[in-house]
Each structure stands twice: as C-alpha cells, then as structure tokens.
Amino acid sequence: MTASADAPKRAALTARLIAFLRAKGRSCEENVKVTLTASLSNVEPCIRAQLHTVQFDVFSRFEERAVRHQEAHLYQVAVTRSDFLALMAQCNKRAVAEWVCEGFYIVAPAGVLAPEEIPAHYGLLTPDGESGFTCVKSAMAPARA
C-alpha cells in the first residue's frame, strides 16, 4: 500500500486516538511541530548538529494538573510496518521526542508491531473495540542527566 492509500487509515486512527485521550481528560493538539532551540549538552554532538523542526501526529497533556505534572506525551501513528521503520530511521524525531515529553507512544493497529520491536522507553498503543485503546507497552520517561 502506498502512503497516499494509507492516509485515510492514518487520519481515522489519529482522530480516534484524540477522542480517546480527550475522554481521559487530556488536551490534544494534532500535527504538532517541535524545534529544540536550547543548548543540549547531553545530546550526542552528531545528533545535536542535525536537530531541526520535526512534526508529531499528536501531543497531549493533562489540562488540570500543575505545570510540572502535566504528563506531556507525544504519539506517532504507524498504520503499517513501513511507517514504523521510517520512524525508527528518523533519529532527529526520536531525539526531540525524548527531550520534550514524558512518554512517547507509537500507535499501530493490532498485529502490525510486536512489543519487543519497540525501543525500551517507548510505548505501544493498539485500537481496542470501537473507541478504546490497549496499552500493549507503557512508555517510560527517558533518563536525562
């Protein structure tokens, strides 16, 4: 399937994810662009030199919590295995995700990815029933020195 053929599936899964997260009390933004501008002394120089603006499918946080405890999460939808492999090849996107959020989730239809394929601190969500999601693997906040 081509990327354009996958676009309706991606849009539907993204809309479903946003509805699910909002029902859980999280505010959401779709197609969020992020640029790191601070000095990142803990990022490898080869990656730091390559950082640029990257786009994520969904950004969410709890609306009613204190600023320090909003649990900011980023979500990237992968409707095919190719989507996932392309994401894993984007070191800039992954580096930005690790610095700006407390959890980075890959959202994929059941059976597209196995939990052991997901990097150690990333999470995996799959659609469940008509409107829910199953957390197949929980995301962990990356260690920051």
Rosetta blueprint (number, residue, H / E / L):
1 M L
2 T L
3 A H
4 S H
5 A H
6 D H
7 A H
8 P H
9 K H
10 R H
11 A H
12 A H
13 L H
14 T H
15 A H
16 R H
17 L H
18 I H
19 A H
20 F H
21 L H
22 R H
23 A H
24 K L
25 G L
26 R E
27 S E
28 C E
29 E E
30 E E
31 N E
32 V E
33 K E
34 V E
35 T L
36 L L
37 T L
38 A L
39 S L
40 L L
41 S L
42 N L
43 V L
44 E L
45 P H
46 C H
47 I H
48 R H
49 A L
50 Q L
51 L L
52 H L
53 T L
54 V E
55 Q E
56 F E
57 D E
58 V E
59 F E
60 S E
61 R E
62 F E
63 E L
64 E L
65 R L
66 A L
67 V H
68 R H
69 H H
70 Q L
71 E L
72 A L
73 H E
74 L E
75 Y E
76 Q E
77 V E
78 A L
79 V L
80 T L
81 R H
82 S H
83 D H
84 F H
85 L H
86 A H
87 L H
88 M H
89 A H
90 Q L
91 C H
92 N H
93 K H
94 R H
95 A H
96 V H
97 A H
98 E H
99 W H
100 V H
101 C L
102 E L
103 G E
104 F E
105 Y E
106 I E
107 V E
108 A L
109 P L
110 A L
111 G L
112 V L
113 L L
114 A L
115 P H
116 E H
117 E H
118 I L
119 P L
120 A L
121 H L
122 Y E
123 G E
124 L E
125 L E
126 T E
127 P E
128 D E
129 G L
130 E L
131 S L
132 G E
133 F E
134 T E
135 C E
136 V E
137 K E
138 S L
139 A L
140 M L
141 A L
142 P L
143 A L
144 R L
145 A L
